[in-house]
Amino acid sequence: MLRSIKTICVGGLVAMTMVSCELEQEVLTGVTQDRLINEAPPELAEVLKQSAYSRLMGDGSWGGHGGLYSYQEITSDEMAIPVKGGDWNDGGTWVRAHRHTWNIDDGELNGVWDIPFRVIAEANALIQQYGDIEELTGEMKVLRAFCYLVLLDNFGGGVPLIVETTTDANPPSSSREELFNFIESSVLDNLDILTRDNRRTNFNYWSAHMILAKLYMNAEVYIGQPRWTDANQMLDLIINEGPYSLATNYFANFAQANASSVENIFTLPYDANNAGGFNIHMMSLHYESQFTFDLVDQPWNGYAALEEFYNSYSDDDLRKDNFLAGPQFALDGVTPLRDDAGFDGDPDGPEVNFTPQINQLQPNAFRQAGVRNNKFEYAIGAQNDLNNDFPVFRFADVLLMKAEVLLRQGNAAGGLEYVNMVRERAGVEPFTSLTMDNLLAERGREMFAEGWRRSDLIRFGRFGAPWWEKPSSTATRHIFPVPLNKIQANTNLSQNPGY
């Protein structure tokens, strides 16, 4: 019986992937240290897996600032980080991200690259070391495929394909087609190995089908060939056979105690003390909002929703509570928050009032301009990191994807049924017709701040469109450049076209 295992990992840069790990025994019953290292008995497979999954979390990951999540949201029409004098200037990084003028040497792009690769490194190490444990290696290959899906979506063919047998210290970039085929085969070859238990924090049979659904939904973007029929097959399996359903309460999926959500399919189990990195409250709330939630530390006053996006919600839409808007108060609900020391001439005065309009992106945005993220429950007295599990895959997304597939296949009436399931839960009137425009808008309202908007806009052909403080951008900007320091470290990498 396993009582406690401590994982000690030392990362090395070998083809940007190899990570060596040893498991240090603290208290084990019936399993010797020698057997643990040399045999990896099957009952320890679950423990071994977590060393790879844990690398999906941390700074810059889903719900955290500075890397992968930031570039999905700030490059979209959902949110921006207005520059408030010297606050949030950050060398212009987030202004460039919003305007689609990022540079190859913008350091935060490394987070978009590094987060998937650190998982791939650990997965490869486990596959190589414990290849005889089918359950472990099969699941690690699916996890690795998910990370390559993230890389394909963000960098196209600029990334190297590295597996457990790779020995080249400087592997070349792979084509989009190679990456696409690798992801597809990795999941298909291992589906039957995966459990069908409703595990949310590990990939199971159902969440693996969701990887394929996402891959096929974007096939026309990735490889120029639509795969709507295949996407539809994956979605039908999840809908008809999977253990998921819409939660009665939309916000239950984002509560601080959301581990048992009937809707969340694959989640990242953040923990303030042991698995930090989910700090969306710090990223978005005003400095003085510390007193609204009795937070341990002062928030950073950064991310705010764009006015047009906020206004896309009708007043009767329950999901409009995704945002904090209007006058703000202390925890007692009576005492107004004031920003006297930093008052910047905002016509609303020094009392904190989150207005939808943001006066400018830079250089002197008002400190209280823009409605703030309120989608995830903020525990009273929260630390810098939240305990909420972050839903990467959610059943409402499955339903909206199903509606899109049917619409794209000429069955708008069939798609309407699925969209209206989601709208009914939100308390709004059903659509009477389904179009690309209202479906994209509905995806935005439902999936706000979950990290999918950039990919959605690209698939719907809207990523290059102008919006507030952002001019039109070219198709070059549909993928990010390979970060400069990655190419400097590995001259066999190819830079993406246009950079």
Buried (B, 14 or more C-beta within 10 A) or exposed (E): EBEEBEBEBEBEEBBBBBBBBEBEBEEBEEBEEEEBEEBBEEEBBBBBBBBBBBBBBBBBBBBBBBBBBBBBBBBBBBBBBBBBEEBBBBEBBBBBBBBBBBBBEBBBBBBBBBBBBBBBBBBBBBBBBBEEBEBBBBBBBBBBBBBBBBBBBBBBBBBBBBBBEBEEEEBEBBBBEBBBBBBBEBBEEBEEBBEEEBBBBBBBBBBBBBBBBBBBBBBBBBBEEBBBEBBBBBBBBBBEEBEBEBBEEBBBBBBBEBBEBBBBBBBBBBBBEEBBBBBBBBBBBBBBBBBBBEBEEBBBBBBBBBBEBBEBBEEEBBBBEBBBBEEBBBBEEEEEBBBEEBBBEBEEEBBBBBBBEBBEBBEEBBBBBBBBBBBBBBBEEBBBBBBBBBBBBBBBBBBBBBBBBBBBBEBBEBBBBBBBBBBEBBEBEEBEEBEBEEBBBBBBBBBBBBBBBBBBBBBBEBBBEEBBBBEEBEEEBBBBBBBBBBBEEBEEBBBBEEB
